[in-house]
Amino acid sequence: MTKERISDIIKLVKSEVKPALGCTEPIAVALAVAKSCEIMREHGFEPDNIEVEVSSNILKNGMGVGIPGTGMVGLDIAAALAMVCGKTEYNLEVLKDINTSAIEKAKKNVEQGKVSVSMAVTSKKLYICAISNSGSHKAKTIIQDEHDQIAYYDFDGTILHNMSTGTGDKGICSIHEKEESNAILDQNLTVQTIWDFIHEVDFNDIEFILQSADLNKALAKEGIKHEYGLQVGKTIHTNIHKHILGFGLLTNSMAMTAAASDARMAGSILPAMSNTGSGNQGITATLPVVAASETFMSSREDLARALMLSHLITIHIKGQLGRLSALCGAVVASIGSACGIVYLADGTLQHVEYAIKNMVGNMTGMVCDGAKIGCALKVASGVSSAVQSVLLAMDNICISENDGIIDKDIEKTIKNLAHIGSQGMQQTDDLILQIMVSKLA
């Protein structure tokens, strides 16, 4: 593998694995709002109110998730906080300066009707338009395709930045329907390429990935220590210490990963290391591998290579599936973590492929019904399946290509999973949103 190819893959990982404070859908909304408010203030005006339009998938993933430090859920409080204390310089940690005063001001803005959130008319899965108003003045920001990709902003109709082409007046905002960019697919990753990369790359060049272990492990400790959400991870951890559950790779990885998800989804102020725009995916791609490294007493270098394998497999599959879909992202990240565990168990490339196929044969079809505290249960299920899949794979047991969507070729198997999640489950996605929205009526 050439130095240029290795460098490109490292850049991809750095662009897709990054810290995020809070669930990334409301945080992306906060980022768009913060940008519009900054533009308004740069022109000497203080924002009076905010109008936000979002794609259906952003709405679905933002309705029921806790917003850090507030004890509240939803996109409206995220937007209101961004109006008060959001800073785009923090990127997906845009609400890092949150404090008691900011929370009280944000709550008042919501109560006074200064924030409105509605659904945009767009074919894009990931689309946010935020308009900051001050008297007759308007500042508009559009985020699309990626959670932190600010594609457009203007002030009073004067375009200040535009990375898209094509417009159409379909609501408050001009919808930019340019074909969705996909930096992941541009890299032409394969499981073989990723396997070669983690064996050839210099440890010093990937040591940065260990930060994902540090950040997400801190979240896990937070979730075990306190009573967040459904307390899935804390309950597993407690029952291990009561000797009701045995301590081992399976229970330890489930407890750590679910606890981190509990804390994150219930509004912890600690950041997660995300993967392809999702904190839960980053958590799930990281913590089972960390648990395995503790079980096998792996070196820091081996852990780093295993984490790179896990994160890259997750990135590879998400590149084909799409950042937002009806298929639960914890499933994809669990596939990644299974591969990372195989590496730490001294498995081969064939064992990695076996683990992927076992996971696809088991977990395909788990739906995403929005970001919420219940995600910790799905995370725990995915991690449990990952460990089972690894144990089978290491014994050279693999689900047959005659079964379901499994193909002899590993890349075709991944494509089959992606097609089901992105195309086959579209009607499911629409129905889930319809059910969720109807509860608000």
N, C-alpha and C positions, 0 to 999 in steps of 0.2 A: 504494500500500500504506500503510495507516495506521500511526501510530507504535506503537499497541498491538500490531498484528500483527507488526511488526518486533521489538518487545521480546519477544514470546512466542517467536519463532523463536530469538532470541539465548539466551533462558533454556533452550530445549530443547537447543541446542548445548552450552551450559555444563554441562548435566546429563548429556549423553551422551558428551562428549569430555573426559576427565579422566585425570590421571596414574595409572598402575598399576605396581606393582613385582612382576614375575613374572607368570606366566600367571594370568588372572583366575579360572579355576575353583578351583584350589587356594588362591588368595588369598582368594576368597569364603569358602571353608571356614575359612581362618585367621581371617577377620573374625568369623565366627559363633563360633568357639572363643574368640577373644579377648574377645568380649562376655560369654560365659558365665563365663569366668574372672574378668573384672572384677567381675561381679555377685557371684560367690562371695567375692572378696576384700573387696568393699564390706561384706559381712555378717560379716567377721572370720574367714573360713576360707580355707585354702590348698587348691587343687584337687589331688586325688589321682590322678584319671584322667579321660579324655575318651572319650565315646561320640559318634560322628558317623554320621548317616544322610544319604544324598544321592540325588538323582534319577539315573536312568541316564545322562543326558547329562553331568551333572557328573562322574560316575564315569569315563565315556569320555574326557572332556577333562582328567582329572587323573591318570590312571594312568601316563602315560609322559613327563610334562613335567618339566623340571629346576626345582628349587626354589632361588631365589637364594642363592648363596654356600655351598651345602651339598655340591654334587657328587652329590646324590641326587635321585630322582624320586618322585612320588606324593603322595597326599593325607595319608598318615599322618605324614610328616615335616613337611608344612605345618601340620597340626594341632598337632603336638608343639612346633614353633617358636612358634606362637601362644600355647600354654600357658605358654611360658617368657618370651617378649619381645614378644608382640603388643600393639598399642595401637589401639583403635578410632578414636581421634582422628585417625589418619593415613588412615582410610578404606581405599581400595584399595592404599595403601602401608603397610598394617598391620604388615608385617615390616621396616619401615625401620630399626629399632634392632638389627637382627641383628648379632651379633659371634661371635667364635670360642667364647667361653664359652657363649653361648646355643645354638650349634650342637651342642656336645658334650653339653649337658644334654638337648637335644631328642632326639639320637640315643640316649642312654641311656633316655629315656622310651619310645621306640619299642621298643628291645631288651627292656625290662622289661614290655612288654605294657600300658603305661599308655594307649595310644591304640588305639581300635578304629574301623574304618570299614566300613560296610555299605550296601547299597542300600535305599532307602526304597520303600515301596509308595505311589506317587503318580502321578497323570496329568500332573503339572507337569513341564516340561522343566528348569526351574531351581528347585531346592528343596534346602535344606540345613538340617538340624537338628543342633545341637551341645549336648550335655549335659555339664556339668562336675560331677564328683562329689567330695564331701569327707565321708567317713563316711556318715551317713544323709542328708546335705544334697545337694540338686540345684539347679543353675541351668541353665535351658534357653533357647536362642536359636534362632529360625527366620529364615532368609533365603529369600525367594522372589521370583520374577518378574524381579528385577534383581539383579546381582551384589553391590550394596552396599545393598540394601533390607532392613533389619532389620525384619521384619514383626511379630515377637512375641518377648517374653522374660518369664521368671518366675523366682521363687525359692521352692523348696519348694512349688510349686503355686500360689503367690500371683502372679497376673498383674500384671506391672509395666508392660507395654506390649502392645497388641494392635490392629493395624490391619486385621485380617481378621475375617471372620465364618464360622461353621460349623466344626465339628471332627469328627473321627472317629478312633477309637483303632485305628490300623493299624500298630503297631510301637512303637518306643521313644517316638516323638514323636506328638503330636496333629497330624495332617495337615490343613492349612488349604486346602480345595479351592475357595475363592472363585475366580470367574472371573479369569483373569490380567489384571492391569491393563496398559494400553498407552498411556502418555503420548504416544508418538509418533503413533499413529493419531488421538489426540484433536486433534492440530494440523492434520489434513486437508491434509497437504502434497501437492504435485504438482510435477512437473519445472518446469512453467511458474511456479508460485509461488516455487520456489527460485531460478530464473533471475531473476525480478523482484527478489527480495530482495537478491541479491548485487550488483545494479546500483543499488539504491536506498538500501541501508544506508550510514550514515556510516562511513568507514574507522576513525575513533577507537573506534567501538562494536564493531568486530570485530578490532582489532589483536591482541587476546589470543590469537587462533587461531595466531599465529606461534609461540607457545610449543610447539605440536605439532611444528613444523619443528625447533626447537632441541632438544627432548628426543629425538625420533626420529633426528635426524641424529647426535646424540652416540652413540646405540646403534649406528648404522651404522658409525661410526668405530671403535667398540669391536669390532664383528664383523669388520671388515677388519684390524684390528691384531692380534687374537689368534685362536687356533684354537678356535672354538666350534662344537660340533655337527658338522654335515656340511660346514661351511666353504663353503657354496654361494656366498655373496656374496664371500668372500675369494678363492675360486677364479676367479670371473668377473673380479674386480678384478686379480688377478695376471696373468691371461691377456690382459687389456687392455694391461698394461704390458710384457708380453712380445711385444706386437704380433701375437699369435695371433688375438685379437679386436680389432676396431676400436673406437675410442672414439666414442660418440655417445649420443643420448638413450636408445636401447634398452638398450645395455649398461650405461651409467651408472646408469639407474634400476633395472635388474635387480640390479646389484651392491650399490647402496646399500640397497635394500629387503630383499633376501635376507640381507645381512649383519646388518641390524638384527634380523631374525627369527632368524637363527642364534644371536646373542648372547642374545636374550630367552628362546628356548626351551631353551637349554642352561644357564640359571641365572645370567646376568649380574645384578649388583646395581644396575644402572642402571634407572631407571623408563622405561616407554614411555608415550606419550600414546595412550590407548585410544579406541576408538569403539564405542558400544553394548556395552560390557562386554568388549571383546576388544582386547588389545594388538596382535595381528597385523593386525586390521582397521584399527586406528589407524595403524600403521606403513604399511600398504599404501595407505591413503587419503591419506597425507601425502607419503612420500618420492618417488614418481614425479613428483608435482607440483613438489616442490622441485628435482628433477633437471631438469625442464622449464624451471623459472624460471631455472636456471643456463644452460641452452642458449639461451634466448631473451633472457637478461639483463633479466629482468622487474624492475619496481620492487617494493618491499616491499608497497605497496598492492595491486598486481596479484596478488602471491603470496597475500596474505591473502584476497582475493576468490576466487581459484582454490581455495584450501584450504577455504574455507567451502562452496563449491560441491561439492567432493569429499566432504567430511564430511557435508553435508546429503543428498546423493544416497544415500550409504551408509546414513545414518540412516533415510531414507525407505523404502528397500528392506527394511532389517532390521526396520522396524516391521511390515511385512506378512509377512515370512518368519518372524520369531521370533528371539530372541537365540541360541538353540541349536537346531540342526537337523542333518539328514544332508548338507546342502549346505555345501560349504566356504565359510567366511566371507571368505576371500581373494578369491573370485570376486566377491562383492558389493562389497568395498572396491576391487577393481580397476576395477569399473564406475564407482565414484565418482572414482577418480583419472583415468580416461580423460576424464571430463567436465571435471575441473580442467585437464588438459592442453589440451583444446579451447579453454577460455577463454583460456589464455596464448598460444595460437596464433591469437588473434583470431577464433575461430569464433563462429557464431551459435547460437541456440537449436536450429535445425534440425540443425546439426552435432552438438550435444550429443545430440539424440535419435537421430541416426544412429549415434553411438558406442555408446550404450546398446544399441541393437538389434544391432549387430555383436558386442558382448560377449555378450549373451544368446544369440545364435545360435551362438556359439563355445564358451563356457565352461560352459553349463548342464550339470549332471550330475556335476561334480567332487565326489566324496564327502568328507565329513569323517570320518576314521577316528581321531579323537582328537587332542589337542594333544600335540606331540612335536617332536623336532629336525627330522624330515622335513618339517614344515610349510614350512620355508624353500624347499624345492623347489617346492611348490605356489604359494607367494608369487611366486617368480620366474616361473613359468608364467603366473600371472595378470597380472603386470606386462608381460610380453612381449605377451600378447594385448591389453592395454590400449593399448600404443603402436601395435600393428598396426591396431587398431580406429580409433584417432584418425587415422592416416594415410589410411585409406580414407574416413573420414567427411569429412575436410577436402578430399578430392577428390570429394565428393558421391556416394560409393559407399556404399550401405546394403543390407544383406541384405533380401530381399523379404518382404513380409507373407504371401506364399504358402508360405514356408518354415517348417516346424515350428511352434514356439510363438510366433513373431513376429506381432504384430498391427499394423495400421495405426496404432492409437491407442497412444501410448507408455505410458500408465498401464495399459492392458490387457496390454501386453507384460510390464510389471513384475509385475502380478498373476499372470500365467501362470507366471512364474519362481517367485514366492513359493508358489503352490499346489503346484508340483512339489516344491519343497524342503521344504515343511512337511507336506503331505499325501501326495503321491505317493511320496515317498522314506521314509515312516515305516517300512515293512517293511525297507527297506535299513538304516535306522538301528538297528533291533532286531537285525538279523543281524550288523551290524558289532560291536555291543556283545557279542553272544553269542560271536563269534569271539575278541574281545579278552579277555573274562572266562575263556574256556576255556584260554587260555595260562597263567592263574594257577593252574590246578588241578594 
